Structures are given as C-alpha cells and as structure tokens.
Amino acid sequence: MPKNEATLDIELPLLMEAIYRKYSYDFRNYSLASQKRRVIHALRQMECPSVSELQARILREPETFLQLLQYLTIPTTEMFRDPDYFLSLREKVVPLLRTYPSLKIWIAGCSTGEELYAMAILLKEEGLLSRSIIYATDINPAVLEKARKGIFPLNRMRAYSANYQAAGGKNAFSDYFTAAYDAAIFDRSLCENVTFADHSLATDSVFSETHLISCRNVMIYFNHELQDRVLELFHESLCHRGFLGLGSKENLEFSRWGSFFEAVDKPWRVYRKK
C-alpha cells in the first residue's frame, strides 16, 4: 500500500484518467479525499502493492476493473435515512405533486435500492404510486441489480421500521416485505413502474422531464466543478416548479445554480425550481 503521500497524489489522477479512457467511467472530478479513501481501501482488499500496479492490472483485466468499481462506488444507505426528510416530502411536497395527473420521479444514485423502496412506499401510502414513473439510476451495474431484486438483510428491518415510523409511516413496515430465512423480500408491486438504468452524473445527459429528483449523499463525493454539472443537469431535467431533494450534508449555497432554486425545507435540503 502506498505510504508516500506525494506519490499517491500523482498516481491517483493517472488511475482515474486510465479508467475514463479505457472504460468511460469518469471519477476524475470526485473529491481527492474520497478517491484516496476508497482506492487505499481497494488496495488492501485486493492485495495490490501500489496504485500504479492497480492501474496496470485494470488496463489488462476488465474483471479487475469491475472489482475496483465496487470500491469506488461503496454504497452507504438505509431505508428512510434521515426520516425528517421523508416527513418533509409528505407534508410539503406531496400535496403539490397531487395536482399533477401523472408524475416522473428520478432517484439519482439509487445504489442498492433502499432509497428507491422508501420513496415507493411513501408514494403508495399517499395514493401517488400508481400514476408515477420512477427512474432509479446508478453508475454501478452490480448495485442496480441488487436494487432490482429488492432483497435486503432481515436484521436491518428493525432499524428501517423505526425510520419509517419517524417518517410518518401509515402502516406496519412489515406489510411491505416477506421474511424468508435471513432476508426481507420487498413487495414486487412497489417496482411495477420503476425503470432501472445505468447512468453517470459525471458524463451522461438528461433523459426525461421530471417532477421530483431525490439525489441524497451523492454529491458529497464530488468536487465543486462536478457538483455544478450535476445541479445543471437536475435543473434541466426538472419541470417548471419541480422539486429537488439533497442529502443532509449537501446544499446549494456555494453553487452558481443555487439562485435557480428556492428552499422548501432548508434544514432537510428540499428545494423547488424557480
């Protein structure tokens, strides 16, 4: 594992450039701190002595790149994470979404799907799921496949249930899944109108007009340049007066796109396009 900080700072941009040129995955504008943390962890787990050796391996071996990709996109998520965010959507956004005859909702950076299923449950309870199309996108095909299956560890359900109730849940959380062995299998009806798609916020463009975009705890891993690109993408995608939800550590204050949105619930990072 590299010990020389200066060498690491040279090797990391070269690795990210090699990944972009070979596989078209663009991590070049991810924050340096995030890159370092994830690549050093990957070196340990993959038993690779240096970043340069890792670069040589991923250029020769596509399967090694797919292994590295799992470390570069480590998912940190849970259902109804930050329950007050979902409570804010119920109380301040849903009444306005009801005024549309049909809805398009984008869960950007959906990871393994916890955020998606939480949103689907909320929409179902508010009578909006049947007239909603949800786009669930992520850069990592492996986590998208997990999201598609809707199977999660059973031992997480108690914590998720507590989050759900704090988020204004109207039923028993267990109504939405079936327990089998050590797994919780979520009701397939929650995903009837979901389109799963491989999409990079760093390189891809808008694919549909949307009424609500929820992209939480994704941009914290981006530098300011990439954050601005993503916010421009969201602004372009949102319909007139559409809604944007971000993570609790993310905001629009330091972006040139901040003036294009107004706060609906500033503490919980819910915004509306001006």
HELIX and SHEET records of a PDB file:
HELIX    1   1 GLU A    5  TYR A   23  1                                  19    
HELIX    2   2 LEU A   32  GLN A   45  1                                  14    
HELIX    3   3 VAL A   51  ARG A   60  1                                  10    
HELIX    4   4 PRO A   62  LEU A   72  1                                  11    
HELIX    5   5 PRO A   83  SER A   88  1                                   6    
HELIX    6   6 LEU A   89  VAL A   93  3                                   5    
HELIX    7   7 VAL A   94  LEU A   97  1                                   4    
HELIX    8   8 GLU A  114  GLU A  125  1                                  12    
HELIX    9   9 LEU A  129  ARG A  131  5                                   3    
HELIX   10  10 PRO A  141  LYS A  149  1                                   9    
HELIX   11  11 LEU A  154  ARG A  156  5                                   3    
HELIX   12  12 MET A  157  ALA A  166  1                                  10    
HELIX   13  13 PHE A  173  TYR A  176  5                                   4    
HELIX   14  14 ARG A  188  CYS A  191  5                                   4    
HELIX   15  15 MET A  219  TYR A  221  5                                   3    
HELIX   16  16 HIS A  224  SER A  237  1                                  14    
HELIX   17  17 GLY A  258  PHE A  260  5                                   3    
HELIX   18  18 LYS A  266  TRP A  268  5                                   3    
SHEET    1   A 7 VAL A 194  ASP A 198  0                                        
SHEET    2   A 7 SER A 132  ASP A 138  1                                        
SHEET    3   A 7 LEU A 103  ALA A 108  1                                        
SHEET    4   A 7 THR A 210  CYS A 215  1                                        
SHEET    5   A 7 LEU A 238  LEU A 246  1                                        
SHEET    6   A 7 VAL A 270  LYS A 273 -1                                        
SHEET    7   A 7 PHE A 261  ASP A 265 -1                                        
SHEET    1   B 3 ILE A 151  PRO A 153  0                                        
SHEET    2   B 3 ALA A 183  PHE A 186 -1                                        
SHEET    3   B 3 PHE A 177  ALA A 180 -1                                        
END                                                                             
